Amino acid sequence: MRTDVMIPSETKVGQNGAPELKIREFQGPLDLLFHLIEKNDIDIYDIPITEITDQYMAYLSEMSRLDMEVASDFLVMAATLIHIKSRMLLPGKIAQSNAAEGDDPREELVIRLLHYRRCKVMASDLRKRFENYSDTYIRLPSTPKMLDIKVEAPPQEFDPNHFSDAVRQVALRNEVRFADLASKITHILKRDKISVREKMRTVWASIMSRGKCFFHELFPSSSVDKTERVVGFLAILELLRGNKILATQDKPFDVILIERKSTTPEDSVFDPH
């Protein structure tokens, strides 16, 4: 709630010896404190609480002498200042202990004054903006329809041949653009499916007839594509896992020798499921 109180900001002696007062309007206790800090050029982070309290109490005393109504907010602030002043006047050891713990009695008051100063600056900026732009009127853009103006596009002759030529050009560009892609898709669709189980039967039949052979003999790179060679290698791994064959290789990337692991008649028949 806003509380407007008229209190004296400066006092001087008139011609008849009576005090001549200049009255200033304050909008609350923080407004008065901020005025005292600015008037005395005080660092807001290091407020001399004794001097500020004395000046604040002098203002309230002058208000009472003039029979002016003192708002409760001003009296609460006066009590707060007196409390802070009393804490600042504690014996040296207690004051040093509080300072070492970072317990500055003025901290809460400083925070309130900083918030008030920020609001005061923002209010001043808003007031200046209002004064600068209060007589400004914004004119929205107007369309020809709003202004009742008829705009007619100049007539243009339509040539069907131009449209047909444009369609043919687009079709030609697309044909060139997707020709290579179409051939790749056709190749992929025509690709044969190779079964691992079928290759297992092929490898097993070769081993049964020859006893042993090399991998490159079963799947020569000159006549077998990469996909079929990979599937053939997977078939050999499955036969190894089924404990049907042996595969040896002297060193990495060397030839792979494949041979039967057992020669019993029962092992001659193999049908992978």
N, C-alpha and C positions, 0 to 999 in steps of 0.2 A: 504494500500500500504506500502511495506517495504521501509524504508529510512535508508541507511547505511551512517553513518557520522563518520569520523575519528577525534577524539578529544583527547587532552592530559589527561591521567589519573593521572600521577605523574610528578612533575617537580623538578629538582635539578640542582645545579650549576656545570658546567664542569670545566676542568683544565684552560681554557682560560677565565673564568669568565662569559661566555655566558650561558644562561639557556640550560640545556640538557633535552630534552623532550622524554617521552615514550608515544607513541601513542596507543590508545585502540579503537577498533571498537565497536560502539553501534548501535543498530538497531531501535532506536527511543527514544523519550523523557522518556518514562516509563522505558526503559532499563537503561538509565543514572540515573534516580532517584532511581531505585532499586539497582544499583551499589553503589550509595552514602549511601543508608540506610544500606546495608550490610557492607560496608567499615567502617562505623562509629558505627556499632553495635547498631542501633536505633530500638526501638520498633515501628513496623509499625502502631500500633493503637494509638500511642502518638508521632507523628512526631514533632520535634522542627522546625517549619516552617521557622523561621528566619535563623537558621544555614543552613538548606537545601537550602533555596533560595539563600543565599550568595554563597554557594559552586557551585550551579547550574549556577549562573550568572558568576562566575569566570571561569567555563569551557567554556561558550559561549564567554566570553571576550577573552580567550586564542585562541579560534578558529578564532575569527576575527583578532587577532594580527598576526596569521599565514596565513592570507588571505584564510582561508578555507571557503567553501560555507556552510552557516548555513541553514539547511532545515526549511521550514515554520512550521513544526510540533514542532520543538524545540523552536521556537520563541513564538508559541501559548502557550506552556507549561510554558515558562518564564513569559508571561503575567498572566497566571493563578496563578502561585506561588506568584507573586507580589500582585495580587488582594487578595489572601488568607492572605498574610502577612499584608496587610493594614487593613483587617477586624479584624485580631488578635490584632492589635495595637490600636483598638478603645479605647476610654475612659473607665475607670473601670466599671461604672454603665451600660453602653451599652453592654460591653462584658459579665458582669455577667447576664444581662437580656437574652442575646442570649444563654448563657450556660444553664440557668434555663429552657429555652424553648427547649433545646435539639438541638439547631441550631449550630452545630460545623462546621465552614467553611472548615475544613479538611476532612469532612465525605466523600464527593464525590471522592476526591483524594485517600483516603484510600481504598475505594471500587474498584477503577480502579487498584490500585496497587495489591490488593488481587487477582483480576481476572488475572492480568498479571503474578503474581507469580504462580498461578495454571497452567496457560498455559505453563510457563517456565518449571515447574516440569514435566508436561506431555510430553513436547517436549524432555526433557532430557531422560526420560524413553524410549520414542520411539527410540531415537538415540542409546541408549544402546542395545535395542532389535535388531535394525538393524545391529549393529556391531557384536552382538553375533550370529545372525542367518542368516546373509547375505550369508555366504558360506555353508549353510546347504541345503541339497537336500532331498526331501521326496520321498521315494520309495513306490509306491502304491502296494498293495498285488496283486499277480499274481495267476490266476487260471490255472489248468492243461491245459485247452484249449488254453489259451493265450501263454503258453510255448510249445504248440504243443506236449503235453504228452498225450498219450492214456491210459485211466484208464478203465480196464475191471473188472467188478464184477465177482467173482467166480460163476460158475454155481451151481444152487441149484435144487435138485429134488423136484417136486411138488407132494404132496400126497393128492388126493381128499378126502380121509377119514378124514384127519386132518381138512379140511375145513368144512366138514359135522358135525364133532364133535363140532367144535367151534360154528356153527349155533345152534345146539341143546342146547348147554350150555347157550347161550344167551337167547334163547326162554324159557328155564326152569327158569332162573333167573327172567325174566320179568313176567312169570306166577305167581311165588311166590310173587313177588314185588307188582303186581297190583291185586291180588286175592281179598284182603279185600276191595280195592277201587271199584272193579266191583260190589261187593255185595251191597255196599252203594249206588252206582249209581242206581242199580236195585230197591232198596227200595225207593229211591227218585222218580223214574219214576212211580212206582206203587202207590204212595201216592194219596189218594182220595182228590178230590177238595171239600171243604166244603163251602157252600153258607151262607152268613149272613142272606139273606132274607128267606132261607129255615128254619134256626134256629129261626127266628122271628115267622114264622108260627107255629113251634113246641111249642115254649114257649106260644104263644097266645092260642093255642088249649088246652094246659095243664091248663092254668089259667081259661079258660072258663069252663072247665069240673070240676075243683077242687075248684075254687074260689081263693085259695091262696096256695103257696108251697114255699119250700126253694130252693135256687140255687143248693145245693149239691144233692137235690132229682132229679132235672132235669138233671144234668150233674155229676153223681157220678164219683169220681176219680178212683174207682176200675174197672170200665168198659168203661170209656171214656178217650181218650188220651188227652194230654195237648193242642194240636191244636184245637180239638173240643171244649174244655172247654173255650178257649180264644174266639173262634168264638161265642159261646153261650153267653159269657159276653158282647161281642159287640152287639149281638142281643137285649139283655136286655137294653143296653144303648140307642139303636135306639127306642125301645118302650117307654122308659122314655122321650126321646126327642119328640116323637109323642103324649105325654100326654095320653098314653093308660093304663099305669100301675103305681103302686107305689112300691118302693123298700126301705126297712128300714134295718138299721144295728145299733145295740146298741153301739158297739165300734169297733175300727179298728180290722180287721182280724176276726171279729165275723161272724156268719152265716147271710146270706142275705135272708130276707123274701120278697117274690114277691106276689102282689095281684092286682086285678082289681081296676081301679080308678073310673069307672062309671058302673052302672048296667042298663043303658037305653037299650032298644031293638036295637037301631041303632048301638050301639057299639059292639053288639055281632058278627057282621060280620066285619072281618078285613082282608084285602088283601094288604100286603105291595108291593109297586111298586119298 
